[in-house]
Amino acid sequence: MNGISRRQLGVVSGALLLSSVSESRALERNPFGGVLKIRVPWAIEALDPDALGDPLSAAFLPFVTETLYARNGATLFPTLTEALPKVEQGLARVTLRPGLRAANGAKFLAVHALQSLERARRGPAMGLFAEWQDLSVDPAAERTLLIRTPAPDQVADILACAASRMTEANFSPKKHRGLGAFTAEIAGRRLVLSRNLSAPRGPAYLDSIVVERADSLGDALSAFEAGDSAVGWFGKGLYRPRAGAIPFSAGSLGWVVLRSHAGLGRWGAPGVLQALLDGTDLTKLGHVGIVGEPPRAARGFWGGPPTTLLVDTACSQLVEAAQVMAGTLSQPGHELLVKRVSKTEIERASATREPALSLEFVRALGSKGEHMLVTLLAAQNPKLALHPPKLKVNAAREVALTLPLGVVGELKLRGACDARFVNLERFELADVWWREPI
C-alpha cells in the first residue's frame, strides 16, 4: 500500500468524514488470529506513559493505549474524538466519540481523559503543557474537555503526542485494560499483548503477541535465526541469515544521550559533551541500531579524569554502545570505564559526587521540533522545559549545546523480520496479520 498500512489508510480517509459514529467505523479492523513472538534487548518491567527512559514503553505503548488525535505526516486527524478541537478565543473544546469503553468494560468519558492528561502534566512531559492555564470537563457535556490556553490551535498537536496517551482509571504499568488494540500484562520477564475486542479503533488482527527479554543482542539474533522470534534486531541472524527474512525498518523511538553527573568540573559543563561528540564518528554505532552523525569537527577525546561510564545493565543495546564509545573516546590517563548498573543507580549518580557519565535512552514525546526540545530538556530536568531556551533551530544538537549532555544518535527499530507476518516490517503491530493459514 505504498508504505501506508491499512489502518493508516482507513484513518486518514475516515478523518475527512469523521463527524458521526457511523463514519468513524472507517477506523476499525477485522481480527484474523495468530500469535507473534518477539525477543527484545530491553528490560521488561513496565509499560509506563510517563517513563522517559524506557525503550519497551516507547516501542509497545502505541498499541496498548490511544491518543485523542493522531498524525499522518503533516495531517492531524481525530481518533477517540468526534472532530478536531473547536477553537474559540483562548479555549479549545475537545469532544470524545460516544460509546467509548475500555477493555475492562468501563465507560471512557471526558473525566477519564482529564485524569490521563493531569497525570501527564505532572510528569516528565510537563513542558508540553506549560501554556495550558486550565483543564476541565464541560459541566453541560460529559464527553467534552475544555482547555484554556493562549494557543488553542496547538491543542490537537499536543493531544497527539506520546505523552498524551489515554489510560483507564486506576491503570497499572504492569497491566493495561484500556483503549488500545491490545491489552497488556507483564509478569516476570514476559509481556503478553492480547487482542482488545472492545478497542474503539477496532481490535488487533493477531490473537496475541508474546514479548520476552533477550540477555544480549547476540541472544536476540540467535532466537531469530532459530525461529523463536519474529524479529531480528540489527541483522538476519547470529551465525547465518534466517531463510525468508525481509528487511525491517520502523522509524525512531527517541535519542541516546551521553549525560554528565557530579564531579567532572568543566568537563561536565553545558555544551562540552556535545562538542566532544561532534568530533566523534558516531556512525560506528549503526550495528546496534543507533543512527549517529559523522564527525563535524577535529577528533575528540575525553580529557576529564578517569571516569565511570554508567549504563543500564538490562539494556544490552546500550551496553554494547557504551563499550564502543569508551574505546573511542578514552586516552591514557583519561579513560572511560564502562560499569553496568541498574536504572536506579544511574538516577542516584549525581548525589554520589564521584566523576561519572551515563549513556541513556530518551523517548521521543512528539514529532515536531518543539516537542524534541521539551524531550531533551526533560531528560536533564523536566522543570527546564517549563521555560525553554529560544533557539533558532529546534535540532537535537542545538538543544544539547545548552545542556550538560550530548546527543549520540537516534535509536532506530531496524533489522530483519519474518515475512509471513504482514506489516511487521514497519512494526505496525495492531495491523500485523499472519499470511499463511493457521
SEKOL-480568 format. One record per residue (C-alpha): residue number from 1; x, y, z. Coordinates in Angstrom, 2 decimals. Example, Ala and Ser with C-alpha at 12.3 -4.5 7.8 and 13.67 -1.06 7.14 Angstrom:
VOMAR   resi         X         Y         Z
VOMAR      1     12.30     -4.50      7.80
VOMAR      2     13.67     -1.06      7.14
//
This chain:
VOMAR   resi         X         Y         Z
VOMAR      1      0.00      0.00      0.00
VOMAR      2      2.82      2.38     -0.90
VOMAR      3      4.23      2.38      2.64
VOMAR      4      0.88      3.15      4.35
VOMAR      5     -0.76      0.47      6.44
VOMAR      6     -4.44     -0.47      6.15
VOMAR      7     -5.04      1.21      9.48
VOMAR      8     -3.36      4.45      8.39
VOMAR      9     -5.24      4.44      5.11
VOMAR     10     -8.53      3.95      6.91
VOMAR     11     -7.98      6.67      9.48
VOMAR     12     -6.69      9.25      7.02
VOMAR     13     -9.62      8.83      4.67
VOMAR     14    -12.05      8.43      7.57
VOMAR     15    -10.81     11.61      9.22
VOMAR     16    -12.27     13.65      6.38
VOMAR     17    -15.75     12.40      7.24
VOMAR     18    -15.43     11.72     10.95
VOMAR     19    -18.42     13.72     12.16
VOMAR     20    -20.69     10.82     13.06
VOMAR     21    -20.37      7.44     14.74
VOMAR     22    -21.14      5.51     11.58
VOMAR     23    -18.44      7.32      9.65
VOMAR     24    -15.88      6.56     12.38
VOMAR     25    -16.17      2.87     11.54
VOMAR     26    -13.59      3.51      8.82
VOMAR     27    -11.10      3.30     11.71
VOMAR     28    -11.96     -0.29     12.55
VOMAR     29    -10.19     -3.59     11.80
VOMAR     30    -11.39     -7.18     11.46
VOMAR     31     -9.32     -9.64     13.53
VOMAR     32     -7.83    -12.74     11.93
VOMAR     33     -5.88    -14.56     14.66
VOMAR     34     -2.38    -15.91     15.25
VOMAR     35      0.42    -15.43     17.77
VOMAR     36      3.59    -13.38     17.28
VOMAR     37      6.72    -14.00     19.40
VOMAR     38      9.42    -11.36     19.85
VOMAR     39     12.64    -11.27     21.89
VOMAR     40     13.77     -7.74     22.79
VOMAR     41     17.14     -6.42     24.07
VOMAR     42     15.50     -4.31     26.80
VOMAR     43     14.19     -4.73     30.32
VOMAR     44     10.57     -5.90     30.59
VOMAR     45      9.37     -4.19     33.75
VOMAR     46      6.53     -1.81     32.87
VOMAR     47      4.59     -0.05     30.12
VOMAR     48      4.52      3.44     31.55
VOMAR     49      3.31      6.51     29.60
VOMAR     50      5.48      8.68     31.85
VOMAR     51      8.69      6.63     31.56
VOMAR     52     11.03      8.87     29.59
VOMAR     53     13.94      6.41     29.52
VOMAR     54     12.28      3.07     28.70
VOMAR     55     12.62      1.64     25.16
VOMAR     56      9.98     -1.04     25.88
VOMAR     57      7.35      1.61     26.64
VOMAR     58      8.36      3.62     23.60
VOMAR     59      8.02      0.59     21.32
VOMAR     60      4.83     -1.05     22.64
VOMAR     61      2.64      1.59     24.33
VOMAR     62      1.27      2.85     20.97
VOMAR     63     -0.54     -0.48     20.60
VOMAR     64     -1.89     -0.63     24.17
VOMAR     65     -3.01      2.98     24.59
VOMAR     66     -4.53      5.60     22.29
VOMAR     67     -4.23      9.35     21.90
VOMAR     68     -7.20     11.61     21.28
VOMAR     69     -5.68     12.65     17.95
VOMAR     70     -3.02     11.14     15.70
VOMAR     71     -0.75     12.32     12.93
VOMAR     72     -0.02     11.02      9.45
VOMAR     73      2.79     13.18      8.12
VOMAR     74      1.61     16.77      8.40
VOMAR     75     -2.05     15.78      8.82
VOMAR     76     -3.75     15.60     12.21
VOMAR     77     -6.92     13.53     12.48
VOMAR     78     -9.36     12.50     15.25
VOMAR     79     -9.09      9.04     16.78
VOMAR     80    -11.08      8.99     20.03
VOMAR     81    -12.81     12.29     19.31
VOMAR     82    -15.63     13.39     17.02
VOMAR     83    -13.60     16.07     15.26
VOMAR     84    -10.62     18.37     15.61
VOMAR     85    -10.94     20.77     18.57
VOMAR     86    -13.44     23.58     18.31
VOMAR     87    -11.27     26.63     18.83
VOMAR     88    -12.66     29.75     20.43
VOMAR     89    -10.81     32.73     21.83
VOMAR     90     -8.45     31.25     24.41
VOMAR     91    -10.39     27.98     24.58
VOMAR     92    -10.32     24.59     22.86
VOMAR     93    -13.34     22.29     23.11
VOMAR     94    -12.48     18.60     22.63
VOMAR     95    -15.43     16.20     22.36
VOMAR     96    -14.96     12.44     22.65
VOMAR     97    -16.76      9.94     20.45
VOMAR     98    -19.89      8.50     22.10
VOMAR     99    -19.86      4.95     23.44
VOMAR    100    -16.14      4.66     24.19
VOMAR    101    -15.30      1.77     26.52
VOMAR    102    -12.04      0.48     27.93
VOMAR    103    -11.15     -3.20     27.75
VOMAR    104    -12.28     -3.58     31.38
VOMAR    105    -15.80     -2.64     30.26
VOMAR    106    -15.85      0.78     31.89
VOMAR    107    -17.13      3.82     30.01
VOMAR    108    -14.47      6.29     28.90
VOMAR    109    -15.63      9.87     29.30
VOMAR    110    -14.04     13.30     29.44
VOMAR    111    -13.34     12.92     33.16
VOMAR    112    -11.11      9.91     32.40
VOMAR    113     -9.31     11.79     29.63
VOMAR    114     -8.78     14.62     32.11
VOMAR    115     -7.21     12.19     34.61
VOMAR    116     -4.76     10.94     31.96
VOMAR    117     -3.79     14.47     30.97
VOMAR    118     -3.39     15.63     34.56
VOMAR    119     -1.04     12.70     35.14
VOMAR    120      0.98     13.72     32.09
VOMAR    121      1.13     17.36     33.22
VOMAR    122      2.76     16.25     36.48
VOMAR    123      5.31     14.01     34.75
VOMAR    124      8.45     14.48     32.63
VOMAR    125      6.38     15.93     29.77
VOMAR    126      5.12     18.85     31.87
VOMAR    127      6.81     21.31     29.49
VOMAR    128      4.44     20.35     26.67
VOMAR    129      1.51     21.63     28.71
VOMAR    130      3.23     24.73     30.11
VOMAR    131      0.81     27.14     28.40
VOMAR    132     -2.35     25.33     29.49
VOMAR    133     -4.00     27.58     32.04
VOMAR    134     -6.94     25.36     32.89
VOMAR    135     -8.23     21.89     32.06
VOMAR    136    -11.76     20.82     32.95
VOMAR    137    -14.84     18.86     31.89
VOMAR    138    -17.71     20.84     30.40
VOMAR    139    -20.38     20.70     33.16
VOMAR    140    -23.07     20.52     30.46
VOMAR    141    -21.42     17.74     28.39
VOMAR    142    -19.77     14.68     29.96
VOMAR    143    -17.86     13.91     26.76
VOMAR    144    -16.28     17.36     26.33
VOMAR    145    -12.96     18.68     27.65
VOMAR    146    -12.35     22.41     27.97
VOMAR    147     -8.74     23.53     27.62
VOMAR    148     -7.96     27.16     28.28
VOMAR    149     -4.70     28.30     26.69
VOMAR    150     -3.39     31.29     24.74
VOMAR    151     -2.69     28.90     21.86
VOMAR    152     -5.85     26.76     21.45
VOMAR    153     -4.93     25.99     17.85
VOMAR    154     -1.97     23.94     19.14
VOMAR    155     -4.03     21.72     21.43
VOMAR    156     -4.55     18.92     18.87
VOMAR    157     -0.78     18.75     18.28
VOMAR    158     -0.17     18.22     21.98
VOMAR    159     -3.01     15.71     22.31
VOMAR    160     -1.45     13.65     19.50
VOMAR    161      1.88     13.36     21.36
VOMAR    162      3.09     10.18     23.04
VOMAR    163      2.91     11.95     26.40
VOMAR    164     -0.86     12.41     25.98
VOMAR    165     -1.77      8.72     25.86
VOMAR    166     -5.10      7.80     27.39
VOMAR    167     -5.18      5.18     30.14
VOMAR    168     -8.08      3.64     32.00
VOMAR    169     -8.84      4.69     35.58
VOMAR    170     -6.53      3.06     38.14
VOMAR    171     -4.30      1.58     35.45
VOMAR    172     -1.11     -0.26     36.37
VOMAR    173      2.13     -0.05     34.33
VOMAR    174      2.18     -3.85     34.53
VOMAR    175     -1.44     -4.36     33.48
VOMAR    176     -3.34     -2.29     30.91
VOMAR    177     -7.03     -2.81     30.17
VOMAR    178     -7.54      0.40     28.24
VOMAR    179     -8.38      1.64     24.77
VOMAR    180     -5.62      0.23     22.56
VOMAR    181     -5.81     -2.56     20.01
VOMAR    182     -4.25     -4.84     22.64
VOMAR    183     -4.43     -5.25     26.39
VOMAR    184     -1.11     -5.84     28.16
VOMAR    185      0.17     -7.77     31.14
VOMAR    186      3.74     -8.08     32.43
VOMAR    187      4.84    -10.96     34.62
VOMAR    188      8.47    -11.83     35.22
VOMAR    189     10.48    -11.23     32.06
VOMAR    190      7.46    -11.53     29.75
VOMAR    191      4.99     -9.07     28.25
VOMAR    192      1.80    -10.51     26.75
VOMAR    193     -0.35     -8.38     24.48
VOMAR    194     -3.86     -9.76     23.89
VOMAR    195     -6.47     -8.61     21.40
VOMAR    196     -8.81     -6.00     22.87
VOMAR    197    -12.22     -6.81     21.41
VOMAR    198    -13.71     -3.51     22.61
VOMAR    199    -10.94     -1.28     21.20
VOMAR    200    -12.54      1.95     19.86
VOMAR    201    -10.46      1.79     16.67
VOMAR    202    -11.04     -1.93     16.29
VOMAR    203     -9.17     -4.88     17.81
VOMAR    204     -5.80     -6.09     16.58
VOMAR    205     -5.63     -8.71     13.85
VOMAR    206     -3.49    -11.09     15.92
VOMAR    207     -4.75    -13.02     18.93
VOMAR    208     -1.67    -12.12     20.93
VOMAR    209      1.96    -11.04     20.95
VOMAR    210      4.38    -12.61     23.43
VOMAR    211      7.43    -10.45     24.19
VOMAR    212     10.37    -11.90     26.11
VOMAR    213     13.71    -10.43     27.10
VOMAR    214     16.97    -11.47     25.42
VOMAR    215     20.02    -11.10     27.65
VOMAR    216     22.16     -9.81     24.78
VOMAR    217     21.89     -8.70     21.18
VOMAR    218     23.56    -11.98     20.25
VOMAR    219     20.87    -13.95     22.05
VOMAR    220     18.16    -11.92     20.30
VOMAR    221     19.68    -12.62     16.87
VOMAR    222     20.19    -16.28     17.72
VOMAR    223     16.50    -16.58     18.66
VOMAR    224     15.53    -15.01     15.33
VOMAR    225     17.82    -17.34     13.40
VOMAR    226     16.32    -20.36     15.21
VOMAR    227     12.73    -19.23     14.56
VOMAR    228     11.99    -18.42     18.22
VOMAR    229     11.48    -14.71     17.48
VOMAR    230      9.81    -12.99     14.53
VOMAR    231     12.21    -10.01     14.71
VOMAR    232     15.99     -9.98     14.27
VOMAR    233     17.42     -6.84     15.80
VOMAR    234     20.06     -5.28     13.51
VOMAR    235     20.66     -8.39     11.43
VOMAR    236     19.25    -11.53      9.81
VOMAR    237     20.88    -14.00     12.18
VOMAR    238     23.79    -14.50     14.56
VOMAR    239     25.75    -17.07     12.52
VOMAR    240     23.81    -17.28      9.27
VOMAR    241     20.87    -15.40      7.71
VOMAR    242     17.44    -16.76      8.51
VOMAR    243     15.73    -18.13      5.42
VOMAR    244     12.88    -15.95      4.18
VOMAR    245     13.78    -12.93      6.32
VOMAR    246     12.99     -9.48      4.96
VOMAR    247     14.38     -6.05      5.96
VOMAR    248     12.77     -4.43      8.96
VOMAR    249     12.75     -0.64      9.43
VOMAR    250     10.21      1.13     11.61
VOMAR    251     11.49      4.57     12.45
VOMAR    252     12.84      6.14     15.62
VOMAR    253     11.93      5.58     19.27
VOMAR    254     13.92      8.54     20.57
VOMAR    255     17.52      9.52     21.26
VOMAR    256     20.54      8.07     23.01
VOMAR    257     22.34     10.69     25.08
VOMAR    258     25.63     10.92     26.96
VOMAR    259     24.92     12.73     30.23
VOMAR    260     27.28     14.12     32.86
VOMAR    261     26.86     13.80     36.60
VOMAR    262     28.66     15.42     39.53
VOMAR    263     32.44     15.68     39.98
VOMAR    264     33.51     16.43     36.41
VOMAR    265     34.27     20.13     36.69
VOMAR    266     34.44     21.90     33.35
VOMAR    267     34.04     18.55     31.57
VOMAR    268     30.50     18.46     32.89
VOMAR    269     29.61     21.99     31.81
VOMAR    270     26.78     22.66     29.32
VOMAR    271     27.82     22.14     25.71
VOMAR    272     31.07     20.27     26.45
VOMAR    273     29.78     16.75     25.83
VOMAR    274     28.06     17.76     22.60
VOMAR    275     31.30     19.40     21.40
VOMAR    276     33.15     16.17     22.27
VOMAR    277     30.65     14.10     20.29
VOMAR    278     30.93     16.49     17.34
VOMAR    279     34.47     15.21     16.91
VOMAR    280     33.44     11.54     17.10
VOMAR    281     32.40      9.22     14.29
VOMAR    282     29.03      8.16     15.68
VOMAR    283     28.14      6.17     12.57
VOMAR    284     30.11      3.32     14.17
VOMAR    285     27.07      2.61     16.35
VOMAR    286     24.80      1.68     13.46
VOMAR    287     25.26     -2.04     14.17
VOMAR    288     23.32     -1.62     17.44
VOMAR    289     20.55      0.49     15.95
VOMAR    290     21.86      3.91     16.97
VOMAR    291     21.99      6.26     14.00
VOMAR    292     24.59      8.95     14.65
VOMAR    293     26.31     11.60     12.56
VOMAR    294     29.80     11.51     11.06
VOMAR    295     32.31     13.85     12.76
VOMAR    296     31.86     17.55     12.06
VOMAR    297     34.95     18.70     14.00
VOMAR    298     38.51     17.59     14.82
VOMAR    299     38.85     14.22     16.54
VOMAR    300     37.64     14.46     20.14
VOMAR    301     38.97     12.59     23.19
VOMAR    302     37.82     12.56     26.78
VOMAR    303     40.03     14.98     28.72
VOMAR    304     38.48     14.70     32.16
VOMAR    305     39.65     12.46     35.00
VOMAR    306     39.33      8.68     34.72
VOMAR    307     35.57      8.39     34.75
VOMAR    308     32.94      5.71     35.12
VOMAR    309     30.55      5.40     32.19
VOMAR    310     27.31      4.07     33.66
VOMAR    311     24.89      2.08     31.52
VOMAR    312     21.69      0.16     32.27
VOMAR    313     22.67     -3.49     32.53
VOMAR    314     19.19     -4.55     31.38
VOMAR    315     19.56     -2.78     28.02
VOMAR    316     22.08     -4.81     26.03
VOMAR    317     21.76     -2.38     23.13
VOMAR    318     23.15      0.47     25.23
VOMAR    319     25.74     -1.78     26.90
VOMAR    320     27.34     -2.56     23.54
VOMAR    321     27.16      1.11     22.52
VOMAR    322     28.86      2.17     25.78
VOMAR    323     31.73     -0.23     25.16
VOMAR    324     32.28      1.19     21.67
VOMAR    325     32.16      4.77     22.94
VOMAR    326     34.52      4.12     25.85
VOMAR    327     37.09      2.65     23.46
VOMAR    328     36.70      5.53     21.02
VOMAR    329     36.84      8.43     23.49
VOMAR    330     39.40      7.19     26.04
VOMAR    331     43.08      8.20     26.07
VOMAR    332     45.92      7.38     28.51
VOMAR    333     45.21      8.94     31.89
VOMAR    334     41.70      9.94     30.80
VOMAR    335     39.89      6.64     30.50
VOMAR    336     36.18      5.96     30.41
VOMAR    337     35.40      2.73     32.27
VOMAR    338     32.06      1.07     31.47
VOMAR    339     30.07     -0.01     34.52
VOMAR    340     26.82     -1.92     34.12
VOMAR    341     24.33     -0.86     36.80
VOMAR    342     20.61     -0.61     37.41
VOMAR    343     18.50      2.38     36.31
VOMAR    344     18.15      3.31     39.96
VOMAR    345     21.92      3.57     40.39
VOMAR    346     22.13      5.84     37.34
VOMAR    347     19.45      8.08     38.83
VOMAR    348     21.45      8.32     42.07
VOMAR    349     24.76      9.06     40.36
VOMAR    350     24.65     12.84     40.75
VOMAR    351     24.24     12.51     44.51
VOMAR    352     27.45     10.49     44.97
VOMAR    353     29.75     13.35     43.84
VOMAR    354     32.01     10.81     42.12
VOMAR    355     33.04     11.54     38.49
VOMAR    356     30.52      9.79     36.27
VOMAR    357     28.90      9.87     32.85
VOMAR    358     25.92      7.80     31.78
VOMAR    359     24.64      6.55     28.45
VOMAR    360     20.84      6.73     28.44
VOMAR    361     17.82      6.43     26.19
VOMAR    362     15.32      9.31     25.98
VOMAR    363     11.88      8.56     24.49
VOMAR    364     10.52     10.98     21.90
VOMAR    365      7.48     12.82     23.24
VOMAR    366      6.37     14.10     19.84
VOMAR    367      7.39     14.51     16.20
VOMAR    368      7.72     18.28     15.97
VOMAR    369     10.85     20.32     16.66
VOMAR    370      9.46     21.97     19.77
VOMAR    371      8.46     18.57     21.15
VOMAR    372     12.04     17.38     20.71
VOMAR    373     13.23     20.45     22.59
VOMAR    374     10.97     19.55     25.51
VOMAR    375     12.11     15.91     25.37
VOMAR    376     15.81     16.68     25.73
VOMAR    377     15.27     19.35     28.36
VOMAR    378     13.16     16.87     30.33
VOMAR    379     15.98     14.31     30.13
VOMAR    380     18.09     16.72     32.16
VOMAR    381     15.32     18.16     34.34
VOMAR    382     11.60     18.30     33.43
VOMAR    383     11.23     21.74     35.00
VOMAR    384     13.73     23.18     32.50
VOMAR    385     11.10     22.59     29.80
VOMAR    386      8.72     24.99     31.53
VOMAR    387     10.98     27.84     30.38
VOMAR    388     12.80     26.53     27.28
VOMAR    389     15.65     28.48     25.68
VOMAR    390     14.95     30.40     22.50
VOMAR    391     16.69     28.56     19.67
VOMAR    392     16.78     29.48     16.00
VOMAR    393     16.75     25.79     15.04
VOMAR    394     14.96     23.10     17.05
VOMAR    395     17.55     20.43     16.26
VOMAR    396     18.82     17.91     18.79
VOMAR    397     22.41     19.15     18.64
VOMAR    398     21.44     22.78     19.25
VOMAR    399     19.37     21.78     22.28
VOMAR    400     22.23     19.69     23.68
VOMAR    401     24.65     22.62     23.43
VOMAR    402     22.61     24.32     26.17
VOMAR    403     22.79     21.26     28.49
VOMAR    404     25.34     19.05     30.27
VOMAR    405     24.57     16.23     27.85
VOMAR    406     25.33     15.29     24.26
VOMAR    407     23.18     13.57     21.65
VOMAR    408     24.76     10.34     20.43
VOMAR    409     22.07      9.50     17.88
VOMAR    410     18.54      8.26     17.27
VOMAR    411     17.52      4.81     18.46
VOMAR    412     16.01      3.06     15.45
VOMAR    413     13.87     -0.04     15.12
VOMAR    414     15.60     -1.96     12.36
VOMAR    415     16.97     -5.34     11.32
VOMAR    416     15.03     -8.24      9.77
VOMAR    417     11.71     -9.95     10.36
VOMAR    418      9.62    -12.99      9.43
VOMAR    419      7.99    -12.19      6.07
VOMAR    420      4.96    -14.33      6.91
VOMAR    421      3.73    -11.58      9.25
VOMAR    422      2.37     -8.81      7.03
VOMAR    423      3.14     -5.23      8.19
VOMAR    424      5.68     -6.43     10.76
VOMAR    425      8.46     -4.83      8.69
VOMAR    426      7.01     -1.44      9.73
VOMAR    427      6.26     -2.58     13.29
VOMAR    428      2.58     -1.77     12.79
VOMAR    429      1.65     -4.33     15.45
VOMAR    430     -2.06     -3.52     15.53
VOMAR    431     -2.20     -4.24     11.78
VOMAR    432      0.09     -7.28     11.63
VOMAR    433     -1.55    -10.42     10.32
VOMAR    434     -0.39    -13.95      9.56
VOMAR    435      0.00    -14.53      5.85
VOMAR    436     -0.43    -18.32      5.93
VOMAR    437     -3.49    -20.32      7.13
VOMAR    438     -3.43    -21.08     10.85
//
